[in-house]
Amino acid sequence: RFCLPLVLASLPTMATGEEIAPALQDSWGDFWLFRFFVNAAGYASIVVPGFLLIQYFKRRNYLETGRGICFPVIKSCVFGSEVKSVHQDDGSLPPRAEPTESSTARQVLKLLFCAAGLQASYLTWGVLQERVMTRTYGATETDPGEKFKDSQFLVFMNRILAFTVAGLYCALTKQPRHGAPMYKYSFASLSNILSSWCQYEALKYISFPTQVLAKASKVIPVMMMGKLVSRKSYEYWEYLTAALISVGVSMFLLSSAPNRTVSTVTTFSGIVLLAGYIIFDSFTSNWQDALFTYKMSPVQMMFGVNVFSCLFTVGSLLEQGALLESLRFMARHSEFTAHAVLLSVCSACGQLFIFYTINQFGAAVFTIIMTLRQAFAILLSCLIYGHTVTVVGGLGIAVVFMALFLRVYARSRMKKRSKKLPPGETPVQKV
């Protein structure tokens, strides 16, 4: 019983081989790997009983024998309507609104509105994310203040507001008839929670520009996960842009500034957490892609995933006693309360802007806007928090974003070419 904490406490020093900030060494409970396993144990306490219940209802053939007031709920959660679309594109996204009888000026205003909303939401979110995870609260001349350490609480705050917004949107607007078993959202929800947790934790060990560039390069593991999960095949230009992205990221990470500090050094723990974020996030997008074979809207997907995200995070926080501690931290520091609430608002509004932009202008325009947002985020973080980027690192950033724009251009050309093909020569869709 006592050996595990001692082993976990020694792992950071053994893994990195370098001096770690004293704030991260207060106790073995502050080590990220220990917290990861504690959180995972909390999720398992909900997942395992749920899995056993699902297996029980399926073995019992509940659809034929079930009756009573709970039958509709159990049917929706375990079985759904089991009606899938023939092709994945059918119902995966709402039909994009075409500009019929609309002036060019109006379309430009819409595009500017979408771009401004996305940039404002996610740039503010990025700045606040770095502020919350890397700076102290309540610092005075005599008191150094304290840092907020529980990343899971921030994930919970983001998910509870996103769940509320998506629920209200689904209730107030017409949505497709839902057919997917609710439990299938739990897979994407669990990986989404873990990816967000890794993203917040990584900021304790690496700089924000490094994290943003790693997020921009996640197209490589997404392609690998797509081949494993969905058996997808890719064009030559997709492999080319993936290689360019990897070269640019390597240039940025291997370039070193002469005046590195503990706050900006890329440690072994930070790299592991970034890898965890990319792997979990890649699985989330591919699993959601597979779920879209059921007829649903993106907002329904957002609602279903966030239902389980709230359930997992609040259950784990209550089991650890961390929910009350985080609420007490909010009560002690009103500035943190404002930051946490604004962080959640930006996250929820950003998701709504994503859906609206894709619906109005398509995925290519949305990808360009978000790629620009990542570049602006790096620049803004360097200006506000004083991160330094060398010449080689700047070239690496330029190579990454050049590859991303090349990818968007090639994908749009491929879509136009497929639309020009005669009906009989349309490429066969893979299911």
Number of C-alpha atoms within 10 A of each C-alpha: 5 6 8 10 14 12 11 15 21 13 15 22 13 9 11 12 11 11 10 15 12 8 10 16 15 11 12 20 15 15 19 20 17 17 16 16 11 16 21 16 14 20 21 15 14 14 18 11 11 14 13 11 13 17 13 12 17 13 9 12 11 16 15 7 9 15 10 6 8 9 14 13 12 18 17 17 16 22 20 18 14 12 13 17 15 13 14 19 17 16 19 21 17 17 13 14 12 11 12 6 6 9 9 10 9 11 14 11 11 15 18 12 14 22 22 13 19 24 21 15 21 21 20 17 22 20 18 18 19 17 16 22 19 20 13 14 18 14 12 8 6 6 8 11 12 14 17 17 17 19 17 26 22 23 24 23 19 24 27 20 20 27 22 15 20 24 18 12 16 16 10 9 7 8 16 12 13 18 17 25 19 20 21 19 24 19 17 26 26 21 22 23 26 22 25 21 23 24 23 24 24 27 25 24 22 23 24 24 24 24 22 16 23 22 17 21 23 19 20 19 18 20 21 17 22 20 14 12 13 16 12 13 11 10 10 9 13 18 15 13 22 22 16 20 28 20 15 25 24 15 20 26 15 12 16 17 15 8 8 12 9 14 16 20 16 22 21 17 20 22 17 13 24 24 20 20 27 25 19 23 24 23 23 24 17 20 21 20 16 15 20 23 21 25 24 23 20 20 20 19 20 22 23 23 27 29 22 23 29 22 17 24 25 22 18 24 21 12 16 14 11 16 20 12 14 18 13 11 17 17 12 13 14 13 13 21 15 11 17 22 15 17 24 21 18 25 21 22 18 21 20 20 20 19 18 16 24 20 17 19 18 16 18 15 17 23 18 17 18 17 19 15 18 21 18 14 23 23 14 18 19 16 11 9 13 10 18 19 19 13 14 16 21 16 15 25 26 17 20 30 22 17 22 23 17 16 21 18 13 15 17 15 12 11 10 10 10 14 11 10 11 8 9 6 9 11 9 6 9 10 12
